[in-house]
Amino acid sequence: MNEHETQTQKPEIGLAPGPANFAPLTPLSFLPRTAEIYPGRTAVIHGATRRTWAETYARCRRFASALRRRGIGPGDTVAVMAPNTPPMFEAHFGVPMAGAVLNALNVRLDAATIGFILNHGEAKALITDTAFASVIEPALAQAGRDILVIDIDDPEAAGEDGALLGEMDYEAFLETGDPEYEWTPPADEWQAISLNYTSGTTGNPKGVVYHHRGAYLNSLGNIQVWEIAPHPVYLWTLPMFHCNGWCFPWAVTAAAGTHVCLRKVDAKGIHDAFADHGVTHLCGAPIVMQTILGASDSERRGFDQKVRMMTAAAPPPAPVLAAMEEAGIEVIHVYGLTEVYGPAVVCAWQKEWNDLPIERQAEFKARQGVVYPVLENLMVANPETLAPVPRDGATLGEVMLRGNIVMKGYLKNPGMTKEALEGGWFHTGDLGVWHPDGYIELKDRSKDIIISGGENISSIEVEGVLYKHPAVAAAAVVAKPDEKWGETPCAFIELKPGAAVSQEEVIAFCRDNMARFKTPRTIVFGPLPKTSTGKIQKYVLREKAKGL
């Protein structure tokens, strides 16, 4: 090779990645960094318990070591059935530090579904809080095989019914591990870190598999979009079993923050945490906002710090936003799914919107928003042709996402994986529009569009009007079969405490605020069925509407 050829070499030739310049991405790396730099800072608060980052790192290493000594290692599944307590948090590090895959179980599921998940995910160990013994015992019987069972006997669970099912409790299990255990990061960042089951509305739930790379990136994405400064104080109102707590077990650790555990999410516990621990951040569905605002005078506590809340699911109505701001809590709206590690789209706030009336601000904040910095792309498109819809804020299409925070796929379900990722995009099943400024806005799930007399009616649009009624605390609109029109809107409404309103008054209110053909023909008052994460179970309401 002559001198000229050497000088014209392309930059990448002969430059292979090696240990000095490449390491597989994993959120596990956040823990040793934080423990080394801030060993004495408070990592976890749970009731009377306080633990530093040095102590927490040692406990997670014990956890990993104890699992390995029981023969659990790379690729094995470890299930955890627990509320937002330290063992659930420690599992997000200890389990994958052993090379295993964390399966955080939805604590609201029935025994048959838990039994299915334990078998389908092939769990080799189950760490379970004693409060769930009545569900876990028959679930284990259904599994019909030997699974290592470890009990969490939480001192904060005093007064709750429960029973010991395992061979030892969690603290004793940790004692069998080495606090200096030399764990190794994954050799491949595509390696599975967790397994999350979607709550299926028909049939069995699907197992969504996350990889280390996606968990690492979405953790940093959360920090960036929320502009989280070092040392946040994060309150666990969002279940850690839900998309691994939207990756916040890892994100808050990366920011060297404090995890404030909350075994039971109620108004008193939240307000006490605000006042006693200086909470700065929390996440949750709109039901959590209702819980905060609905606190009694005796439950409310004063606090000086600015609190920020990230919410998803239904967009917050203007009166709720105003009440949260008045209470000293700033709300940010995000959108995502289990298949994309939780939030992947954010309603990035523009400073010029601050001068708008609160009702107009709510309209902007109700939009799902723009792509997370760690997601490669999103679009609203025709699901058949993948052609993007015009950015006119009116043309309906399916929301599609692609990038590093899209799941590996569905466990043992290649058919559904192929369908979900068809054409190089993740098909969300959500219908929305694309605004001229690039922000997307959901209009409905594809199955929730109501077709009445040949006209498409968005249930979200009707719900948005209902939420403006001063007596309405929560609302859900579904299709009710109709001989003449095919379907008509049926509204299920949960009223605010002490409020009273008639069906006729609600219908009249809707007619004054929307096209008449979109107005619900039927109103049903009463509590709305919700999932453990606060989402309204529309499939339950659809069945009720059919029987009306």
Rosetta blueprint (number, residue, H / E / L):
1 M L
2 N L
3 E H
4 H H
5 E H
6 T H
7 Q H
8 T L
9 Q L
10 K L
11 P L
12 E L
13 I L
14 G L
15 L L
16 A L
17 P L
18 G L
19 P L
20 A L
21 N L
22 F L
23 A L
24 P L
25 L L
26 T L
27 P H
28 L H
29 S H
30 F H
31 L H
32 P H
33 R H
34 T H
35 A H
36 E H
37 I H
38 Y L
39 P L
40 G L
41 R L
42 T E
43 A E
44 V E
45 I E
46 H E
47 G L
48 A L
49 T E
50 R E
51 R E
52 T E
53 W H
54 A H
55 E H
56 T H
57 Y H
58 A H
59 R H
60 C H
61 R H
62 R H
63 F H
64 A H
65 S H
66 A H
67 L H
68 R H
69 R H
70 R L
71 G L
72 I L
73 G L
74 P L
75 G L
76 D L
77 T E
78 V E
79 A E
80 V E
81 M E
82 A L
83 P L
84 N E
85 T L
86 P H
87 P H
88 M H
89 F H
90 E H
91 A H
92 H H
93 F H
94 G H
95 V H
96 P H
97 M H
98 A L
99 G L
100 A L
101 V E
102 L E
103 N E
104 A E
105 L L
106 N L
107 V L
108 R L
109 L L
110 D L
111 A H
112 A H
113 T H
114 I H
115 G H
116 F H
117 I H
118 L H
119 N H
120 H H
121 G L
122 E L
123 A E
124 K E
125 A E
126 L E
127 I E
128 T E
129 D E
130 T H
131 A H
132 F H
133 A H
134 S H
135 V H
136 I H
137 E H
138 P H
139 A H
140 L H
141 A H
142 Q H
143 A H
144 G L
145 R L
146 D L
147 I L
148 L E
149 V E
150 I E
151 D E
152 I E
153 D L
154 D L
155 P H
156 E H
157 A H
158 A L
159 G L
160 E L
161 D L
162 G L
163 A L
164 L L
165 L L
166 G L
167 E L
168 M E
169 D E
170 Y H
171 E H
172 A H
173 F H
174 L H
175 E H
176 T L
177 G L
178 D L
179 P L
180 E L
181 Y L
182 E L
183 W L
184 T L
185 P L
186 P L
187 A L
188 D L
189 E L
190 W L
191 Q L
192 A E
193 I E
194 S E
195 L E
196 N E
197 Y E
198 T L
199 S L
200 G L
201 T L
202 T L
203 G L
204 N L
205 P L
206 K L
207 G E
208 V E
209 V E
210 Y E
211 H E
212 H H
213 R H
214 G H
215 A H
216 Y H
217 L H
218 N H
219 S H
220 L H
221 G H
222 N H
223 I H
224 Q H
225 V H
226 W L
227 E L
228 I L
229 A L
230 P L
231 H L
232 P L
233 V E
234 Y E
235 L E
236 W L
237 T L
238 L L
239 P L
240 M L
241 F L
242 H L
243 C H
244 N H
245 G H
246 W H
247 C L
248 F H
249 P H
250 W H
251 A H
252 V H
253 T H
254 A H
255 A L
256 A L
257 G L
258 T E
259 H E
260 V E
261 C L
262 L E
263 R L
264 K L
265 V L
266 D L
267 A H
268 K H
269 G H
270 I H
271 H H
272 D H
273 A H
274 F H
275 A H
276 D H
277 H H
278 G L
279 V L
280 T L
281 H E
282 L E
283 C E
284 G E
285 A L
286 P H
287 I H
288 V H
289 M H
290 Q H
291 T H
292 I H
293 L H
294 G L
295 A L
296 S L
297 D L
298 S L
299 E L
300 R L
301 R L
302 G L
303 F L
304 D L
305 Q L
306 K L
307 V E
308 R E
309 M E
310 M E
311 T E
312 A L
313 A L
314 A L
315 P L
316 P L
317 P L
318 A H
319 P H
320 V H
321 L H
322 A H
323 A H
324 M H
325 E H
326 E H
327 A L
328 G L
329 I E
330 E E
331 V E
332 I E
333 H E
334 V E
335 Y E
336 G E
337 L E
338 T H
339 E H
340 V H
341 Y L
342 G E
343 P E
344 A E
345 V E
346 V E
347 C L
348 A L
349 W L
350 Q L
351 K H
352 E H
353 W H
354 N H
355 D H
356 L L
357 P L
358 I H
359 E H
360 R H
361 Q H
362 A H
363 E H
364 F H
365 K H
366 A L
367 R L
368 Q L
369 G E
370 V E
371 V E
372 Y L
373 P L
374 V L
375 L L
376 E L
377 N E
378 L E
379 M E
380 V E
381 A E
382 N L
383 P L
384 E L
385 T L
386 L L
387 A L
388 P E
389 V L
390 P L
391 R L
392 D L
393 G L
394 A L
395 T L
396 L L
397 G E
398 E E
399 V E
400 M E
401 L E
402 R E
403 G L
404 N L
405 I L
406 V L
407 M L
408 K L
409 G E
410 Y E
411 L L
412 K L
413 N L
414 P H
415 G H
416 M H
417 T H
418 K H
419 E H
420 A H
421 L L
422 E H
423 G H
424 G H
425 W L
426 F E
427 H E
428 T E
429 G E
430 D E
431 L E
432 G E
433 V E
434 W E
435 H L
436 P L
437 D L
438 G L
439 Y L
440 I E
441 E E
442 L E
443 K E
444 D E
445 R E
446 S H
447 K H
448 D H
449 I L
450 I E
451 I E
452 S E
453 G L
454 G L
455 E E
456 N E
457 I E
458 S L
459 S H
460 I H
461 E H
462 V H
463 E H
464 G H
465 V H
466 L H
467 Y L
468 K L
469 H L
470 P L
471 A L
472 V E
473 A E
474 A E
475 A E
476 A E
477 V E
478 V E
479 A E
480 K E
481 P E
482 D E
483 E L
484 K L
485 W L
486 G E
487 E E
488 T E
489 P E
490 C E
491 A E
492 F E
493 I E
494 E E
495 L E
496 K L
497 P L
498 G L
499 A L
500 A L
501 V L
502 S L
503 Q H
504 E H
505 E H
506 V H
507 I H
508 A H
509 F H
510 C H
511 R H
512 D H
513 N H
514 M L
515 A L
516 R H
517 F H
518 K H
519 T L
520 P L
521 R L
522 T E
523 I E
524 V E
525 F E
526 G L
527 P L
528 L L
529 P L
530 K E
531 T L
532 S L
533 T L
534 G L
535 K L
536 I E
537 Q L
538 K H
539 Y H
540 V H
541 L H
542 R H
543 E H
544 K H
545 A H
546 K H
547 G H
548 L L
